[in-house]
Amino acid sequence: MRLFWHRRDLRVADNRGLAAAVEATDDDRAVVPVFVFDDDVLAHGAPPRIRFMLDALAELRADYRERGSDLVVARGDPAEVLPDLADEFDADAVVWNEDYSGLARKRDARVRMALDDAGVARETRHDAVHHEPGTITTNQGDPYAVFTYFWKKWRDREKADPFDAPAGGDLVAADAVAGESLPSIADLGFEEPAADVQAAGTEAARERLAAFCEDAVYRYDAARDYPAKEATSRLSTDLKWGTIGVREVYAATEEAMAEAEAMDDGGDEDDGPVASVEEFRSQLAWREFYTQVLWANPEVATENYKDYERDIEWRSDEAAMEHLAAWTEGKTGYPIVDAGMRQLREEAYMHNRVRMIVASFLTKDLLLDWRHGYEHFKQHLADHDTANDNGGWQWAASTGTDAQPYFRIFNPMTQGERYDPDAKYISEYIPELASVSPDNVHSWHELSVGRRRQLAPKYPDPIVDHSEMRERALSMFKRARGEEEEEASAD
């Protein structure tokens, strides 16, 4: 008998580690699926993520019960719980899928030692990524710090096929499993999230993937940056929690690519459906790029990846903290920024283009440390992932790998006008502006105070002047770089 330890892989289908556990068992020695609520991990949790995790676990348990088995649920230190469970079930090995954060790797090292001491074998698999960290490197064997080169190799490497789900006979029978109830969110020390968290589980993930591949994937390249067009997959939370496998998602893109090639019918493959499917694949590669960055540099979770000659002089005075509060509440007076922050609050999700805009605004318009934004996202995103969130924030702050150059600073009004020209997205999340014309929404910063009060008396004035703060940001980064004042371009 073997234990399979679920972590961020809350599914039975296309689960590499679970398939390996099944394959290694004898015909009469089945697999026991296990999930451990680890208080050290829970200490880094937040209501939206805990809600999605619990819902996903409920669906996972239902999947096992449909197969005549059940999910063993425990709480405590995995280094103590897993040896005890191995003894209880007379298991000769524990199998799990690798995780790549510093916290996870330290935990897993302790679990390995504890299992060794107990005389229990252990095996691991790389499941959350197509290509494990450290296998796509420069010619010198170093991890890539620039996505473009990583992507070229990632794209050209063969991808494994999805793994089969276990059959009922592969799993321990339900009557042999304790089958304790899942804890409530309150039992774990969290309140219900204020946000409406999307449905969890493999079935819901597959429905999202199927809907995306029916239409949006073929216009993804042209439409993905426009939040009102609903051209993204919304799979980020599923991939974070592993309610769907990366191989299953990639297999769907192979089917979509075949369809896209038929649509193009000899046309220009640099534009249209083929380019769109390829662009979506590149977003899958971005996940693995940032995973590799975190794996190779676990300190980036709290420290700048890029070194500057001097410390960046982030604002931290009382006025700065008031601006931070306005940003978190979606009350900056910059409509596209506020719409994004309110979407986050309502849905535990934010459109990717808008994530870049709000991150640029925090770091370049408010001159606030990216860590403030990272922590806020960590508390409010259901799809928060250390590698991807950290990578995105450090990109926007010009402190990370492949980062946005410090002198390219998003103009939030231009970004809103470009990517939400009809103000449809803005109006959805800022009802105060629903009756205001798009022209006035996108020129809000230029209107007189009297005109703003006339149009939308409950919506705030801009809390900072973008042009002024842009110049301050340029000066701040030049000082950090030890450079003289120079002319710089804007985005």
MODARA-V607776 format. One record per backbone hydrogen bond with DSSP energy under -0.5 kcal/mol. NH is the residue of the N-H (numbers start at 0). CO is the residue of the C=O. E is the energy in kcal/mol with one decimal. If there is no record, write none. Layout:
# MODARA-V607776
[[NH CO E] [NH CO E]]
This chain:
# MODARA-V607776
[[1 29 -1.2] [2 92 -2.4] [3 31 -2.8] [4 2 -0.6] [4 94 -2.7] [5 3 -0.8] [5 33 -3.2] [9 240 -2.1] [10 8 -2.3] [13 162 -2.5] [14 11 -0.6] [15 13 -0.6] [18 14 -2.6] [19 15 -2.1] [20 16 -2.3] [21 17 -2.3] [22 18 -2.5] [23 19 -1.8] [24 20 -0.7] [24 21 -0.9] [28 25 -1.7] [29 27 -0.5] [30 169 -2.5] [31 1 -3.0] [32 30 -0.6] [33 3 -2.9] [34 71 -2.4] [35 5 -0.6] [36 34 -0.5] [36 73 -3.1] [37 35 -0.9] [38 36 -0.6] [40 37 -0.6] [41 37 -2.8] [42 38 -1.6] [43 40 -1.9] [44 41 -2.2] [47 378 -0.5] [49 45 -2.6] [50 46 -2.7] [51 47 -2.1] [52 48 -2.7] [53 49 -2.6] [54 50 -2.3] [55 51 -2.7] [56 52 -2.5] [57 53 -2.1] [58 54 -1.9] [59 55 -2.5] [60 56 -2.9] [61 57 -1.9] [62 58 -2.2] [63 59 -2.2] [64 60 -2.5] [65 61 -2.1] [66 62 -0.8] [66 63 -0.7] [67 64 -1.8] [68 63 -2.6] [71 32 -2.7] [71 69 -0.6] [73 34 -2.1] [75 36 -2.4] [77 75 -0.6] [79 76 -2.3] [80 76 -2.9] [81 77 -2.2] [83 79 -1.4] [84 80 -2.6] [85 81 -2.7] [86 82 -2.0] [87 83 -2.5] [88 84 -2.5] [89 86 -0.7] [90 85 -2.7] [91 0 -2.3] [92 0 -0.7] [93 120 -2.0] [94 2 -2.7] [95 122 -1.9] [96 4 -0.5] [97 124 -3.3] [104 100 -2.4] [105 101 -2.1] [106 102 -2.2] [107 103 -2.8] [108 104 -1.9] [109 105 -1.8] [110 106 -2.1] [111 107 -2.5] [112 108 -2.0] [113 109 -2.3] [114 110 -2.6] [115 111 -2.5] [116 112 -2.4] [117 113 -1.4] [118 114 -0.5] [118 115 -1.2] [119 114 -2.9] [120 91 -1.8] [122 93 -2.1] [124 95 -1.5] [126 124 -0.7] [131 129 -0.5] [134 131 -1.7] [136 134 -0.7] [137 141 -2.9] [140 137 -2.0] [143 135 -0.6] [149 145 -1.3] [150 146 -3.2] [151 147 -1.7] [152 148 -1.4] [153 149 -2.8] [154 150 -3.1] [155 151 -1.2] [156 152 -0.9] [156 153 -0.8] [169 166 -1.6] [170 167 -1.5] [171 30 -2.8] [173 67 -2.2] [175 172 -2.0] [176 173 -1.6] [187 183 -1.2] [188 185 -1.6] [189 184 -2.3] [195 345 -3.2] [196 194 -1.1] [204 200 -2.1] [205 201 -2.9] [206 202 -2.0] [207 203 -2.0] [208 204 -2.6] [209 205 -2.8] [210 206 -2.3] [211 207 -2.3] [212 208 -2.4] [213 209 -1.0] [214 210 -0.8] [214 211 -0.7] [215 210 -0.5] [216 211 -2.5] [217 214 -1.8] [218 215 -1.5] [222 218 -2.2] [223 219 -2.4] [225 222 -1.9] [226 224 -0.8] [228 225 -1.9] [229 226 -0.8] [238 234 -2.6] [239 235 -2.0] [240 236 -2.2] [241 237 -1.0] [242 237 -1.8] [243 237 -0.8] [248 244 -2.0] [249 245 -2.2] [250 246 -2.5] [251 247 -1.7] [252 248 -1.5] [253 249 -1.7] [254 250 -1.8] [255 251 -2.2] [256 252 -2.6] [257 253 -1.9] [258 254 -1.9] [259 255 -2.7] [260 256 -2.6] [261 257 -1.5] [262 258 -2.0] [263 259 -2.6] [264 260 -1.7] [266 263 -1.2] [268 266 -0.7] [270 267 -1.4] [275 271 -1.9] [276 272 -2.5] [277 273 -2.3] [278 274 -2.2] [279 275 -2.1] [280 276 -2.1] [281 277 -1.9] [282 278 -1.3] [283 279 -1.4] [284 280 -2.0] [285 281 -2.0] [286 282 -1.3] [287 283 -1.2] [288 284 -2.5] [289 285 -2.5] [290 286 -1.8] [291 287 -2.2] [292 288 -2.1] [293 289 -2.4] [294 290 -2.5] [295 291 -2.5] [296 292 -1.8] [299 296 -2.3] [300 297 -1.3] [301 298 -1.8] [302 298 -2.0] [304 398 -0.8] [305 398 -3.8] [309 479 -2.6] [313 311 -1.9] [314 366 -3.3] [320 316 -2.0] [321 317 -1.8] [322 318 -2.1] [323 319 -2.2] [324 320 -2.1] [325 321 -2.1] [326 322 -2.3] [327 323 -2.6] [328 324 -1.8] [329 325 -0.6] [329 326 -1.1] [330 325 -3.0] [334 332 -0.6] [336 333 -0.6] [337 333 -2.5] [338 334 -2.7] [339 335 -1.7] [340 336 -2.2] [341 337 -2.0] [342 338 -2.3] [343 339 -2.2] [344 340 -1.7] [345 341 -2.2] [346 342 -2.9] [347 343 -2.0] [348 342 -0.6] [354 350 -2.0] [355 351 -1.7] [356 352 -1.8] [357 353 -2.9] [358 354 -2.0] [359 355 -2.4] [360 356 -2.4] [361 357 -2.2] [362 358 -2.2] [363 359 -3.1] [364 359 -0.8] [364 360 -1.4] [365 360 -2.0] [367 361 -2.4] [371 368 -1.7] [372 368 -0.7] [373 369 -2.6] [374 370 -2.4] [375 371 -1.8] [376 372 -2.7] [377 373 -2.4] [378 374 -1.5] [379 375 -1.2] [380 376 -2.9] [381 347 -2.5] [382 347 -0.5] [383 380 -0.8] [388 384 -3.0] [389 384 -0.5] [389 385 -2.0] [390 386 -2.2] [391 387 -2.3] [392 388 -2.6] [393 389 -2.6] [394 390 -1.8] [395 391 -2.2] [396 392 -2.0] [397 394 -1.2] [398 393 -2.4] [399 393 -1.6] [401 144 -0.8] [402 399 -0.9] [403 394 -1.7] [407 404 -2.2] [408 406 -0.9] [409 407 -0.5] [411 409 -0.8] [414 410 -2.8] [415 411 -1.9] [416 412 -2.4] [417 413 -2.5] [418 414 -2.5] [419 415 -1.9] [422 419 -2.4] [426 422 -2.4] [427 423 -1.6] [428 424 -1.4] [429 425 -2.0] [432 429 -2.1] [433 430 -1.4] [435 432 -1.5] [440 436 -2.5] [441 437 -2.8] [442 438 -0.8] [443 440 -1.2] [445 442 -1.8] [446 442 -1.0] [446 443 -0.6] [451 447 -2.4] [452 448 -2.4] [453 449 -1.8] [454 450 -2.3] [455 451 -3.0] [458 455 -1.8] [462 331 -2.4] [465 463 -0.6] [468 464 -2.6] [469 465 -2.5] [470 466 -1.6] [471 467 -1.8] [472 468 -2.5] [473 469 -2.4] [474 470 -2.1] [475 471 -2.4] [476 472 -2.5] [477 473 -2.1] [478 474 -2.3] [479 475 -1.9] [480 476 -2.0] [481 477 -0.8] [481 478 -0.7] [482 477 -2.8] [490 408 -0.7]]
